[in-house]
């Protein structure tokens, strides 16, 4: 009788034990991790306006995507989608893949990253160094279908583009918005006038925008976007079907299509930034901070200066917070290689001069002779 009434499946018990172990390992990793630094810069042209940059490159896997990767693994585990020994797959332009490979290794799982073939070699090497496999596709638009094909064969698709905005706990749990607000608490202007971030999956902008409303803060959210990116075009018209008007060299943002995690209504402004400006700003950040950061960090800096110039023209004081998204060493063979830039006809000099003039004089960063 007792055996007939036994409803527990031993295999299910073993699977649940592994899930508990995996969740515990992720929790232990989070508990061991210190918060990332919030670095302050002051520029002579913007007196009364403080610039703050949260250094997300300090995470163990080297980028802002460390937070997202942890959340995606937790989401898969707690939804019963991830089992011991199961392959894990995701589509990525690089930094998320590195972070996902890092967590896959922590949990002892095989990992496959489906990436555009044009991805920076340093990122491909980063995934491989962590034991991950890189599957490169010539057409970046095909990464989604290739990842889905792996899922159809039994892999767990983490699906950063489809799940980023829901996998992250935007109310708390030390999300990036809560961290920023806490770190600003003792500053002269503790409630930022603006927070500036990019939009890759849309998860970070969704988390920040939601949290600002949840905390009833007046802080506005600006998305810094490569010129012609799908988010910018879709945001202006509230068109979820918008496509990018041009490709970008700035990896991780400037998506070719509006991703499911792009929440237009929590974003107050979008600033479009030419690739040359983003790259010049990334080079300038190395001079200002003594470390290299990726192109999207440069995009953020240009947007910050645009916003600050508007504030200065209005006689406003305040603070602007942005993100340093990933380590610049990953782009040593691309954005920080003069030969690579020259081969693509990119001249940083006009934008470098415009950015330096902006820091000095407080005017918008616009190259001489530009319309």
Number of C-alpha atoms within 10 A of each C-alpha: 5 6 6 6 7 8 8 8 9 9 9 10 11 12 16 16 13 17 19 13 13 21 19 12 15 18 14 11 14 14 9 9 11 9 17 17 16 19 15 14 11 13 16 12 18 21 13 18 24 21 23 23 22 22 23 25 23 19 19 12 26 22 23 25 26 25 21 24 27 22 21 22 24 21 20 18 19 13 9 12 14 24 18 15 11 15 20 25 30 28 26 26 24 27 27 27 32 29 26 33 30 25 22 23 15 14 18 14 18 17 26 25 28 26 28 21 16 14 21 19 15 17 21 24 17 21 25 18 13 19 18 25 19 21 16 18 16 11 11 19 14 15 22 17 12 20 25 19 14 18 18 11 9 13 23 23 22 25 19 28 20 17 21 26 22 16 19 24 14 23 16 13 10 15 18 24 21 18 17 26 18 13 16 17 11 10 11 12 16 15 21 23 22 22 26 26 29 28 27 25 27 27 28 27 27 24 24 25 24 19 22 21 13 11 11 9 13 12 17 19 23 24 24 31 31 32 20 20 26 28 35 28 23 19 20 12 10 14 14 18 11 20 18 20 14 13 15 19 21 22 20 23 24 28 27 19 18 27 23 16 21 26 22 22 11 19 19 14 18 21 20 20 21 17 22 25 28 30 29 26 27 29 22 19 19 15 11 11 12 9 13 24 29 30 31 31 28 29 32 31 29 29 26 24 21 19 19 28 23 14 19 19 11 9 9 15 15 19 24 23 26 25 25 30 27 27 23 22 16 23 21 16 15 17 25 21 11 14 13 14 17 11 8 9 10 17 15 19 13 16 22 23 15 19 25 16 17 23 18 13 15 23 20 22 22 19 16 10 6 6 5
